[in-house]
Amino acid sequence: LRPTPDRVRETVFNWLAPAVQDARCIDLFAGSGALGLEALSRGAAYCDFVDISRPATEAIGDHLAALGASGRASVHCCDAQSATLEAADLVFLDPPFDGQLLNTTLSWLSESSLLAKGALVYVEHRRGPSPPAVAKFSSIMKDKTAGEVRYCLLCR
């Protein structure tokens, strides 16, 4: 797991402040679930957590139960494209840095029905140029770098 650093998460949720309240969220490649859990704690209506790791999804389920948020979330132990999900207002996309998962998933998302009208997509990747699939979105609303991490907010 490579959790989103605290200072990055703080910046992201400052960006998202007006959009999180009552939002339906998807945390793809959820890992620790920190982004989706933070969204729920800031008033998101619902969050689907998706990760292929059984230990990660079990831990997310335990955190949701401890926080009394199980009724506002679903946890899916599968790859991102296999999960049965409803359209979301906000998607967190933070796949492992190795490989082409980010580009492949951005392309899939842009062509899927998972993004509600005006949906925002938070993307985190290794510092460097944006993946080519970012161009499939209407705009990059925010873009920042912290150490070896580049993160941005896309709008459909």
N, C-alpha and C positions, 0 to 999 in steps of 0.2 A: 504494500500500500504506500501511496505517496499523497498524504492528505494535503489539501490546499492550505498553504501557510496562513496563519492568523491575520497578518496584515493585508494579504491579498483578499481573504474572505471579507474583512472589514470594508475594504474599498469596493468590492463587488456588491455588497449589500447596501452600501451608500448609493451606488449607481441604481440599484434595483428598488430602493425604498418605495417609490410610488407604485411600482408594479407588483409587489409581493402580496399585499393585502388581498385576501380572497382568491388568490391565483391557484390554478391547478398546475402542478409542477411534475416534471419527470427528472430524476437524477440518474442519468445513464452512466455506466461504469462507476457506480456509486461508491465502491470501496468502503471507506469508513462511514459513508452517509452524511458526512459533515455538512455538505451544501444543502441537501434536502432537509435535514434536521433543522438547520439554521432558518431555512425558509418557513418551515412549520412554526418555529418559535417566534417568527416575525409576522405571523398572521396568514400564511398561505392556507387555503381551504383544504388542499389534498396534495399528497406527493406519492408518486410511484417511484420506488427505488429498484434499479435493475443492475445486477452484477452477476457474473458467471461463477464467482467463488462462493461455495456453500458456507465456509466459516464467516465470510464478510456479510452475507445476507442474514445469517443467524444472529450475528452481533447487532446488525441494524434492527432486526426484530426485537431483540432484547432491549435496545435503547428506546425504541418506540413504546414498548410495554412499560419501562421504567418511567418514561415521561408522560404516560397516560395518553399517548397520541396514536395508538394502534388503529383506532376508528377513523383516523384521517390519513391513512397511508396503506399502501400495499407493497409487499416486497416480492420481487421476482428473481429467482435464481436461474438465469438463462442469459444467452447473448442478447444484445440490444435489439436486434432485428426479429427475434423470436418472441418477445414479450407481447402480450395482448394488452394494449394501452389505449386510453382515450386521448383525444386532442388536448394539448396543454397550452397554457399561456406563457409558461416559462420552462425552458429545458436547460439543465446543467450538463455539459459535455466535457468530461475530463478523463479521456482514455489513457492507457499506458503510453508513455512517450515513444516507445519503440514500435516500429511497424507503421502501417498505413491506416490503422483503425480510425483516426480522426478524419482523414479525408473521405474514406469510405462511408463513415457514419454521417458526416455532413451532407454528402451527396444523397444518401438514402433519406435523411430527414427532409431535405429540401423538396424531394419528390413525393414524400409520404403525406398522409392526411393527419399526422400527429401534431402539426403546428396550427393552433387556432389563429384566426385573423389577428394580425398585429403581434404575434408571439415573439418573445425575445429568447435568444439562445446564447448562453454563456459558454465560451470556449476557452479551454486552458491547454497550452501545448509548450513544447520546448522552445526556448528563445530562438528566434530566427524569423524567416518570412512566413506569412500566413499560408496555410494550406490552400491549394488551388480551388477547392470546393467552397471557400468563403465567398467567392464571386457569385455563387448561386443565390445569395441573400441580397436583399435590396440595399442594405447599408450596414457599415460598421459604425455603431453608435459611439463606442468607447474602445480604446485600445491602449494597453499599458504593459510595461515589462518590470519584473522584480527578480533580480538575480538571474537564474537560468529559466525562469518561467515567463511566458508571454500569455496574456489573457485579454480577451475582448468580448464585447457584447454586440451581437448581431440582431438585426431586425428582419423579419420576413417581409 
